[in-house]
């Protein structure tokens, strides 16, 4: 349409197009101004129309894109996207760390010396109470040994909670396990609880077995009157029954105490082997710090265990039997050290198998020590008639010793 209008403007005749101006003798033709004006008007109209068309197209495209954008915003989730997975090189670094074996800055002479230091310290702590009971010239006050026993009870209790249970939690949550333990984060506490229940059931069954055997033996002895008269049989039977009942109770109490002592020693032994292996695969400056902490720990654990052993009445060779029990405790940590020294080149402490083994054993050992410390040391010792008959100062001293043992071992937990 615009082109047609322009053509009409050009086709219309104008009066001035053929006009001639005469000035004197010169004749000049006028310039056709209508043609130039029409061309300018045509260009202006075309430009304005093109601009309006482009603007209209842009507006239409924007209006068409707006619903699509709103639809995308409405369909996007409100929650933030999950974090991106580990990159390939980070996964490779983690695998390398988990499979790394060997120990840096490992000193053979220090490690061998550490074996003998731990053997001496643990043996001294365990054998000292036994020797003080059976060797006459060792004139050590019973109050000193009893104070050491309660201090050692606090050490054992803190060892179970601060060292073993927390260590098992850290081990079983290590990223090198790669989800092998599932989404259940309470495995250490669960395994410790199973150990406590197992120890309680075992001690109950064995105690009932001892009581039953003791009652049967006493009944057999009372039912064998010999050639006495009926009156003598009745009187003697009554006296023997009373004496036999008291003897049976004492014998049963001793056997139960012996059983609880062996349970305590079992829990300490499992833990000590793991501690020894950890010490043997530690290098650098950390070895000396860990050696000092374990030496303190072993000595007072040995005092607590040795005092319990010294209170047992063995049927044959009590002194030698007590020393053998103390030697079992003294040898457990050095045994772990020897194992650690032997496998240090191939041992990968963060491998899944090593983490699972150490985590499970630490959890079970923690449960055994918690049961032994609470039931057989705290409740049994503090509730005994002998303890309740002590003076006020002595009881305060022993309670303070137990609290001090807990505090000392908890502080040492910062390094070991």
Secondary structure, DSSP 8 states (H G I E B T S, - for coil): -HHHHHHHHHHS--GGGS-EEEETTEEEE---HHHHHHHHHHHHHHHHHHHHHHHHHHHHHHHHHHHHHHHHHHHS-SS--------HHHHHHHHHHHH--S-TT--HHHHHHHHHHHHHHHHHHHHHHHHHHH-TT----HHHHHHHHHHHHHHHHHIIIIIIIHHHHHHHT-GGGTTTTTT---HHHHHHHHHHHHHHHHHHHHHHHHHHHHHHHHHHHHT--TT--HHHHHHHHHHHHHHHHHHHHHHHHHHHHHHHHHHHHHHHHHHHHHHHHHHHT--THHHHHHHHHHHHHHHHHHHHHHHHHHT---SS-HHHHHHHHHHHHHHHHHHHHHHHHHTTTT--TTSHHHHHHHHHHHHHHHHHHHHIIIIIIIIHHHTSHHHHTS-HHHHHHHHHHHHHHHHHHHHHTTT-
